Amino acid sequence: MTDPNIQNIDLMAGICDISPNPTFDISFTFIDQTTGETSELFAHKLVLACGSPVFMKQFYGEIKEQKNPIPVEDSSSDAFKFFLDNLYNKKPPLENMDFQLLGEMYYLADKYQLDLLQNSVTEEVSSRKMVTEKVIEAAQVAELNVHLVKFSNGVLHKCTSFVRDNPESVLQIFDSEGAGEERSFTLHRLLARTNRTEPKQPAPPICDNCKHEPCLHGEVLTENNFVAGALICYISNPSFPGLRKTIIKSGGHFAYSYNQTVTSLAEFSKVKYKCVSENK
């Protein structure tokens, strides 16, 4: 057993704490807009500066921050707490946050230039499954955060895609009790946006034989377009009986099987793809 030192202690566990301790040298205060209650979060200037160039300039630049505590008026204490956790290398639980909190996280990441956190929020929005009960809430958050273009567009895309693919959900929202005037306006704007949005076209099918799109039926086999397990035929005699399938390429030649038994070598320029999925 060894004495604690900077090399073996869990530094983050020791200093990242909500309650004040002697090592904290900066704090942030918040006033709840609903209850009027005040709260305070504590941190270390050095840790924040190492994680954000904005904090570095604020605490160690030519014109240093003089306030302590620093009043925060553009974020809730909950969002700022998760934001500070991120700077202390504690992953914020984005998957458990509602769209309002995700919007705040994206705003803070943008303000303090944390690109990885911004990307994480964007990925969480794009991967989240939309449900009827959350469509209006999500659309309202997107409208309130229209200045955060990437975040707002990502949320609205989720909403419009859901409405377009689930028209019955709109009827459920209209039929829900207590929709309210504000929610009705939001729903109207969402429907209008959905109507203006081009539906995403499905990706063209990839040929089962040549594994390409568009299909390479009739195209000469080359080293660049070679795929194993594809049906081929000789250019000079395309109707010659028997099934030929590519196996592996090697230099200027490739191996193929004939009627699933015999293995032979051929030059790329001598054969072409014979895709059974093509009606040619």
Buried (B, 14 or more C-beta within 10 A) or exposed (E): EEEEEEEEEEEEEEBBEEEEEEEBEBBBBBEEEEEEEEBEBBBBBBBBBEBBEBBBBBBEEEEEBEEEEBEBEEBBBBBBBBBBBBBBEEEBEBEEBEBBBBBBBBBBBBEBBBEEBBEBBBEBBEEBEBEBEBBBBBBBBBBEBEEBEBBBBBBBBBBBBBBBEBEEBBEEBEEEEEBEEEBEEBBEBBBEBBEEBEEEEEEEEEBEBBBBEEBBBBBEBEEEBBBEEBBBBBEEEEEEEEBBBBBEBEEEBBBBBEEEEEEEEBEBEEBBBBBEBBEE
